[in-house]
Structure formats: C-alpha cells, structure tokens
Amino acid sequence: MTSATRELRASYAFIERNFNLTKRYWGWEVAWLVYSIAGALSVTLIGLDQGNRRLIFSLMIGAIFWNYLSVVFSFIAETIEWERWEGTLEYTMMAPVRRFTQLLGSTVYALVYGLIHTGVILVVLVLFFGLDLSHANLATAGLFMAVGSVSFVGIGMMAAILPLLYVERGAQMTFVLQSVLLLISGVYYSTDVLPGWMQLLSKLSPATYILDGVRKGLIDGEPITALLGDVWPLIGMGIFFIPAGIWAFGRAERYAKRTGKLKRVG
Amino acid sequence: MTSTMTPESNRTGTNGRLPDEPKVAPVSTEPGTRAEPVREGPPALLIEHATKRFIVGKKRRPVVAISDVSLRIERGAIHGVLGANGSGKSTLIRLISGLLTLDEGRVEVFGHDIVREEMAVKRLINRVSVDAAFFKKLSPSENLSFAARLYGMDAKAAAQRAVEILARLGIGQKRMGRPIEQMSRGMQQKVAIARALLTSPILLLLDEPTTGLDPRSKLDVQIFIEEVRTEHNATIVLTTHDLVEAERLCGRISILNDGRMVAEATPAGLMAMVARDHGQPETLEAVFMTYTGRSLDDDLEETGVTDDDD
C-alpha cells in the first residue's frame, strides 16, 4: 500500500467516524436543525416586520451563511475537544496518522455537513418567505462560499490548538473566538455601524468578506468580476491561515507531548 | 536485560544482577506458561537513561516522573512493570507510546528510534490503557472500523478479524452493533484489547488492562494475553497492580518507585532477593512492599482516588 493510500484511508476514518457520530446523535441533530431554522426565521422576520425586502434578504443571508460558517468552524475547532472529552485523544495521537491527514478528514466532513445543514435551512426560508432568487447571481455566492470556506477552515485549525494548549479553558476560548467573529463580521448588520476599532477587526475576519460578497451576489446580482476587492483578501487569508494552522497544530502537539497535556481529563 | 538495580546492589557496584541469575526468562513451551524470548536482532524495546520531568503547580515546580530508567526487553517476552500509584508506570508507557517526549535518554522499538522514526514505531505498537477510551455512543464495530482505517487496514477484512477476536474474548457478534456505553466495564476493556490486537502490533503496551474486571473477565483477558504472545509473536509490556497476574504472565518484572527502576528480575529472582537480602517471605507482595516502601493495600486504596500514575 502506498503512503498516499494509507493517508487517504486514515483521512476517511475521520469522515466515517464523524458520520457515525452524527447518526448516533440523530435526535440532537434534529433538535439542532429545528433550532437553527427557528433562529434564522426569527431573525429574518424582523425584515418582514419592517416591510423591507432588502432587509429580509440581508438578514436571511446573514442567518443562513453564518450558520454554515459557524458549523464548519465548530467542527474543525472542536476536533481535539471532542476527543479529549471522550477520552480517545491519546489513542488517536498514537496512531500512525499525520496531523494533516486528521485535519483533512475532519475538514471534509465539516464542509459536507455544513452544506447539507445550511441547504435545508435555505430551502425552508426561501419557501417560507416566497423569495424570488431569479435575479441572484448564484455563481458569485458560490465562489465566495468556496473561497471563504478555505479561509474559515484555516481559522478553525488555528482555534483547534487551543484545547491542546489549555486543557480546561481551550474549548471556552474557542467559543469566545467564535462569538467575536459573529460580532465583528457584519452577520446581521453592516460593519459600518461598528465602532472604529471594531471595524478594523472586522477586516481581519473572512466572514466579513464572505457575507458581503454573498449579499451582493444574491441581492444585487453582481458578477464576481465586480467583487474582486472582496475575493483577494479571502484568497490571501486562505493561503496564510491553512499552512499556519497546520504548522501551529504541529507545534501545539509537541508542546502537549512535552507537558503531558494529551492525557485524559473530565 | 541490561539493568537490574536494587539499592543494595548499587552500593556494591554490581548493578544489582545476581551472579547466578539468567538474563532471560525461564523456558517453557507448555500451554499457558512462558515461552522463550528471542534474542536475535534488535530488542523489542530498548530504553536507555530515560528521564521525564513535569512542571507542576503555580510555583512551576519541576517533578521528576521518570528518572534515568534503562530497560531492555527481548522479542516475545511479557515484561511486567510494578509500582505504586504515582511511581511512573503510566508515564513510562506514554513515553514508549510517543504520547510524551523524553527530556533525556532514548527509546528504540525493534531498532527504530521513537523520535526519528516516529511513524515506523507507531505502526509497530499499540496500547491498552486502564480506562477503555472509546466514542461511547459508537458501537464496537464502528470504533474498531475507525481504528482499522487509522492503521491503514482494509475495513472489511478488519471487521471480520474484529469479530473473531471479540468472539475469542466472549463477545458475540450481536453485541457488535450496540453503543459501547451499554456494555459493562469488563466488556469495554475486552473491546479495547480487541482494538489493539486488530492492528497486529508486535509490541503491545498494556497499562493495567485488567483493573476493575471481574474474576472471569480478568481470567479471559489473561489467557488471551498469553495467546497473543505465543500465537502472534508479540512482545508485551504489562503494568499491573495484580501481583498474581504479574507472576503468572511475566517472564521478568521491573519495579518502579518514584520514577526510578529499583529492581528488575524474574518473579522468582525478585522473591529470592527479598528473602535473601531482607529476610522477607518469598512472595511478590513482599517484593512490592520492600521496593516501594508500602503495602499493596495502601496502593489499591489509592487506586480509587486517582486513576493515573503520573
């Protein structure tokens, strides 16, 4: 067996395992989906209450696509935390698997899961509000999602090291990071309303560019060529964050092995 | 074995080896008894002057968990490691597993350095810890499939092998699909052992594998450990608090105390030493008490408080 085959097989191990976990927790999956749909509907109804079609679209896009981004971020960022909680972290770390392989498997599953989860919410909201997407530029939205996902995966990988570095607080730090991204990325409002220092921070979040690009594509039907200013930062962040995430993960693993932080707790 | 250290022998400069003591385990090919370790080629496990420190507490106090430990285990041996809670047994297993980095010294597994040839070593070893670590909502089948893929195995072939191994341990196929959380502690531990064997390790690290098992399950596991050694030609490092188990299974035993290896010999050799040098009864409990400075009861009581030896 070639090394590549072995690594691919190992990568699929994480996809299959996460799929099995999703099946076993199907009750929670349904509950979470209902909650996400209810949350997206509630937020979008604010636009209906205001009688503003553009606001309806804007809020709907924020709710739906933030759901996607947060699902992807959580899945990757909690890769270590899940294993620590279940007590399997040491077993996985002992296996002859490169960390890149592990992260690749977790990432692929996160993207597929996020797309399905978000797709269901999108369909429900479009049907509920009877929205007309005939003028939307779906290619623009799709491209922003694809490129933006890469950047978000990179941030997720960076966040995944926190539970390696901080046994007790790592997961809490990850949650706080996700909350900050929600606040500064203009999920439900324009980043122009943020204080100046927050606007600066918003430029560091890939979600800002993703949501801006998706809104312009779906609401205004703008082609991707008109939005290159939003695309380049995403590409740059993807190029930076993914290698940086893998590198940082390796460093964090070595630190954890030196200090004994792979050991089970909880 | 290269190191056989006792406080007495260190003082006399003989490094503790009894002049008339064999270097390898006694030979027996009868079923259920110890077979001859193989001395050709590199040893299954070579530890030279391994030291591991941790920084603990707000004052960042360094604590030496493993101190200058050396050990050589030949292929096909079952080597026991005894010691009180906190003596460093689990730390030693984690160092061999690559879950901790060494501060000093080196470790080789079948001639492969665990630092420079990490992936090669990982393919040769597996470990069963005292707490069966699984995704508890998943079934044995799903957990073992995950393990098989991690080690690059074909899932279908692995599933068949898993059924065979679990059947041997008394777990029927009908249990394979139910969540592990519905299994007893003993059954979970058997699945953990099956998972380790599934990947055909030639060095198996068993960290208190029978702790908490009922007598029947314990016996099943012990018999299976012997089978694994004889039929799969695996080398086994076994930490345990069960002295009967150690005497039954292990060709040689090392005693760890406060991170130091204070004695190492055959079970009979250790018992003879405490009888001769300390006037103690010829039992492994006397060996344990002599070299760790505590009774077995003290140690077992602490087991309920902490599940770790670090």
Interface residues (C-beta under 8 A of the other chain):
Chain A: M1 T5 R6 R9 A10 Y12 A13 E16 R17 N20 L21 R24 Y25 E86 G87 T88 E90 Y91 T92 M93 M94 A95 P96 V97 R98 R254 K257 R258 T259 G260 L262 K263 R264
Chain B: F54 I55 T91 R94 S97 G98 L99 L100 T101 M119 K122 R123 I125 N126 R127 S129 D131 A133 F134 F135 K136 K137 L138 E142 S145 F146 A147 R149 L150 Y151 G152 M153 P179 D308 D310
